[in-house]
Amino acid sequence: MKVLIFVTAFLFYCNIVSATETKIIVRAKARDAKFIGSSIGGAYVIIRNKINQEILAEGKTTSSTGNTDLIMKNPKTGRGIVVDAQTAGFLAKIDIDEPVFVSIEVVSPFNHKQAQAKVSTELWLIPGRDILGDGIILEIPGFIFDILKPRTHQYIPLNTVKDRPFQIQANVVMMCGCVVEKGGVWNSDEIEVIGILKRDGKHIKDIKMSLISTNLFEGDYLLNAAGNYELILYAYNEKTGNTGVDKVNYVIYE
């Protein structure tokens, strides 16, 4: 019995000794924008052994969205560096004793469930051969989109709004939290924001939304009937293919 315990302990010790710490940094980058970091709640990273799905490391990206000039304004080259020392990422330290084929999954933005996207890739990790610098960068498409007015399941008396402009507002930002503004790096003129309005399940009209201040889009329509309303708002950038959607239901009653 003592011999068995000794052999087991010896083998366990040998396995620890032979394992080599291998570092890999994973970053989430918003499409046509910057990196997803602490200011927006981070992106969640899971690194798994592809064979048995064992989780080797997991955690959130932290730190800043990166250098705007470096990411957005400098000419892109095949080996151009797009990160600096402060750029957000998740640094994993994984002990392995032989090459391991891994899957890397990123869910982002972590704190905005309605806007979340999941992206993944696969690669070999080699013991002691770190993947640092830019690291592994996964692109997250879309917009973070929040309807501000009307509120979810808001009950509104018809006599307070009938035949008056009924205001709709939405907040739209890039997936990294970067601002949308007229003429800015992320130019509102390139983003179409439209509301699709339904009453009792039937399409009524489309509502064009316009930027009124940084990130804030507004539109209105004449409301003249009670019913169960559904508003679907979308944002679309033809140049980048970025899209975002939010929905709200509200009730107009007599």
ZAMARGU-4260 file (C-alpha; in steps of 0.2 Angstrom, whole numbers, plus 5000, padded with zeros to 4 digits):
<rodrens>
0) 5000/5000/5000 | 5014/5012/5005 | 5023/5008/4988 | 5007/5012/4978 | 5005/5029/4987
5) 5024/5032/4984 | 5022/5028/4965 | 5006/5038/4963 | 5014/5053/4972 | 5030/5051/4962
10) 5021/5051/4945 | 5010/5066/4951 | 5026/5075/4955 | 5034/5071/4938 | 5019/5077/4929
15) 5020/5094/4938 | 5039/5095/4935 | 5037/5091/4917 | 5023/5104/4914 | 5029/5121/4907
20) 5020/5137/4910 | 5014/5144/4893 | 5007/5161/4892 | 4994/5167/4879 | 4985/5184/4879
25) 4968/5185/4871 | 4960/5201/4866 | 4942/5206/4860 | 4941/5220/4847 | 4925/5228/4841
30) 4923/5228/4823 | 4928/5245/4815 | 4933/5251/4833 | 4944/5247/4848 | 4947/5234/4861
35) 4934/5228/4874 | 4940/5232/4891 | 4936/5237/4909 | 4926/5253/4904 | 4912/5242/4896
40) 4913/5227/4908 | 4925/5217/4898 | 4924/5202/4887 | 4923/5184/4894 | 4936/5172/4888
45) 4936/5153/4889 | 4951/5142/4884 | 4947/5124/4882 | 4956/5108/4878 | 4948/5104/4861
50) 4949/5085/4864 | 4940/5083/4881 | 4933/5101/4883 | 4943/5104/4899 | 4943/5122/4904
55) 4961/5127/4905 | 4959/5145/4908 | 4945/5158/4909 | 4942/5176/4914 | 4938/5194/4908
60) 4948/5206/4897 | 4953/5221/4907 | 4962/5238/4905 | 4959/5251/4891 | 4951/5251/4874
65) 4968/5255/4866 | 4976/5269/4856 | 4964/5277/4844 | 4977/5283/4832 | 4986/5266/4832
70) 4970/5256/4829 | 4960/5267/4818 | 4971/5280/4809 | 4988/5272/4805 | 4989/5263/4789
75) 4986/5244/4791 | 5001/5233/4786 | 5002/5214/4787 | 5012/5214/4803 | 5007/5230/4810
80) 5006/5231/4829 | 4989/5238/4835 | 4991/5236/4854 | 5001/5245/4867 | 5005/5241/4885
85) 4988/5247/4891 | 4977/5238/4878 | 4964/5227/4886 | 4966/5208/4886 | 4965/5192/4896
90) 4982/5184/4900 | 4981/5165/4903 | 4995/5155/4911 | 4993/5137/4906 | 5004/5122/4912
95) 5006/5109/4898 | 5019/5096/4895 | 5015/5093/4876 | 5007/5103/4862 | 4988/5105/4865
100) 4975/5110/4853 | 4964/5122/4861 | 4948/5132/4857 | 4946/5150/4862 | 4929/5157/4865
105) 4925/5175/4868 | 4908/5182/4874 | 4906/5200/4873 | 4901/5213/4879 | 4900/5203/4896
110) 4888/5216/4904 | 4876/5219/4890 | 4867/5203/4887 | 4855/5209/4874 | 4870/5214/4863
115) 4881/5199/4866 | 4890/5190/4852 | 4900/5174/4854 | 4916/5171/4843 | 4929/5158/4843
120) 4945/5151/4836 | 4956/5136/4837 | 4975/5134/4838 | 4989/5124/4845 | 4998/5129/4861
125) 5016/5123/4862 | 5024/5121/4879 | 5034/5136/4884 | 5031/5145/4867 | 5021/5161/4873
130) 5009/5170/4862 | 5010/5188/4868 | 5011/5205/4859 | 4995/5207/4850 | 4991/5190/4855
135) 4975/5181/4849 | 4963/5195/4843 | 4945/5190/4840 | 4933/5202/4832 | 4916/5206/4839
140) 4903/5213/4827 | 4889/5224/4831 | 4883/5239/4841 | 4877/5240/4859 | 4859/5246/4857
145) 4848/5252/4871 | 4830/5259/4869 | 4828/5273/4882 | 4810/5279/4877 | 4797/5271/4879
150) 4801/5260/4894 | 4798/5241/4893 | 4779/5237/4896 | 4775/5255/4900 | 4757/5259/4901
155) 4752/5276/4894 | 4735/5284/4893 | 4729/5288/4876 | 4722/5305/4880 | 4739/5311/4886
160) 4748/5307/4869 | 4734/5306/4856 | 4738/5316/4840 | 4755/5322/4848 | 4772/5318/4843
165) 4777/5302/4853 | 4795/5302/4857 | 4807/5288/4854 | 4825/5288/4860 | 4839/5275/4859
170) 4857/5275/4864 | 4869/5267/4852 | 4888/5264/4855 | 4901/5253/4847 | 4904/5236/4855
175) 4920/5243/4864 | 4909/5258/4871 | 4917/5270/4859 | 4906/5285/4855 | 4895/5288/4840
180) 4895/5306/4835 | 4892/5317/4819 | 4909/5318/4809 | 4918/5308/4823 | 4929/5293/4821
185) 4913/5283/4822 | 4902/5294/4811 | 4883/5294/4815 | 4881/5299/4797 | 4886/5282/4792
190) 4874/5273/4803 | 4856/5271/4799 | 4845/5269/4814 | 4826/5265/4810 | 4812/5260/4821
195) 4799/5247/4815 | 4783/5250/4824 | 4769/5237/4826 | 4752/5238/4834 | 4743/5222/4839
200) 4755/5212/4829 | 4753/5222/4813 | 4766/5234/4805 | 4761/5252/4806 | 4776/5262/4799
205) 4795/5264/4799 | 4802/5278/4810 | 4819/5287/4805 | 4830/5291/4820 | 4842/5305/4820
210) 4857/5309/4831 | 4853/5323/4844 | 4869/5321/4855 | 4883/5309/4857 | 4877/5291/4856
215) 4858/5297/4857 | 4846/5295/4843 | 4828/5301/4843 | 4813/5300/4832 | 4794/5302/4834
220) 4777/5298/4826 | 4759/5303/4829 | 4750/5292/4840 | 4731/5290/4838 | 4725/5273/4843
225) 4726/5262/4859 | 4734/5245/4858 | 4748/5234/4862 | 4763/5241/4853 | 4780/5233/4849
230) 4795/5244/4843 | 4810/5236/4835 | 4824/5248/4833 | 4840/5243/4822 | 4856/5251/4818
235) 4866/5247/4802 | 4882/5253/4794 | 4883/5248/4776 | 4902/5251/4775 | 4907/5239/4790
240) 4892/5227/4790 | 4889/5231/4809 | 4871/5229/4815 | 4862/5231/4831 | 4844/5228/4837
245) 4834/5232/4853 | 4815/5229/4856 | 4802/5236/4867 | 4784/5232/4871 | 4772/5245/4878
250) 4753/5248/4880 | 4743/5263/4875 | 4726/5262/4884 | 4710/5272/4884
</rodrens>
